[in-house]
Amino acid sequence: MSARIGVVTFPGSLDDRDALGAVELMGGEGVPLWHADPDLKEVEGVVLPGGFSYGDYLRCGAIARFAPVMEEIRGFATRGGPVLGICNGFQILCESGLLPGALIRNRSLRFICRIVHLRVETTQTPITADVLPGEVLEMPIKHGEGQFVASEPDLDRLEDSGRIVFRYCGPDGDVSDAHNPNGALRGIAGIRNEAGNVVGLMPHPEHAVDPDVGPTGGQALFASLLSSVMAGAGR
Amino acid sequence: MRFAVEVLVTLKPGLADPQGKAIEGALPTLGWRNVSGVRMGKHLRLELEAGSESEARTQVEEMAGRLLSNPVIEDSRILELREA
């Protein structure tokens, strides 16, 4: 038996196939979900992939949050089901209020597509459970609106409650402005909700699982997600 | 009754506005060296059917809070509301 991970395709999603591929490569069962689906097909984890859902009109993720499938995902998340939002998926989670803060235009105003390093700040999430704290993972970013912002009190709360999951860093794990690609406040690349089951990040682990095409920093995250789901199923 | 409404959505004060900054950086190249504090926002126009002006206002305020703006990063206000 393998973990059933649903990947939602919204009109304008781009990375749904890579996310499904990453799940399968790491030994899970990828289940395609459609934005208009009224149910989650009994999946045990959900990935909201990157792309430009509904053209990113109005604001990134603003329209996707009203998709029928999002109502189900909100319930699934409330019951503790693991939900991973990548890039546009992270933006959707913020717009839905499932994660705090927002993602605004990169400080450079440019779309950025390159490999970055991430430092794992907490292992209290389904996707970092099997990773060492402080471990540095290599994977690509590709976004125009990836600058994470939140109010100072919200940032302090995230920090104090260990809800910052990833920070942009150098190859040795040093976090500094020089390694911050988009101006994200406090170098934040990914965060989690209070319970820890909902995680959003701007970088793309699903593009970093196959050694033939680049870095493999995403493998550990998908492996963690699958083993977390299996551990949950065994409880 | 039919109402015409204009809504202004602006980035909250203090939040970085890279677009405003880029505009501010471009103005001096055209000779305007006396400009500062450029902030960029969105202007929306819509029409709606409602029983009264106050009903229309309440509805538009709700739209602004739930969809037209993201209250985490943006402020919104009704610039104008009149019978169409």
Boltz contact constraints between the chains, C-beta under 6 A:
constraints:
  - contact:
      token1: [A, 59]
      token2: [B, 70]
      max_distance: 6.0
  - contact:
      token1: [A, 102]
      token2: [B, 70]
      max_distance: 6.0
  - contact:
      token1: [A, 102]
      token2: [B, 72]
      max_distance: 6.0
  - contact:
      token1: [A, 102]
      token2: [B, 73]
      max_distance: 6.0
  - contact:
      token1: [A, 105]
      token2: [B, 18]
      max_distance: 6.0
  - contact:
      token1: [A, 107]
      token2: [B, 18]
      max_distance: 6.0
  - contact:
      token1: [A, 109]
      token2: [B, 18]
      max_distance: 6.0
  - contact:
      token1: [A, 109]
      token2: [B, 22]
      max_distance: 6.0
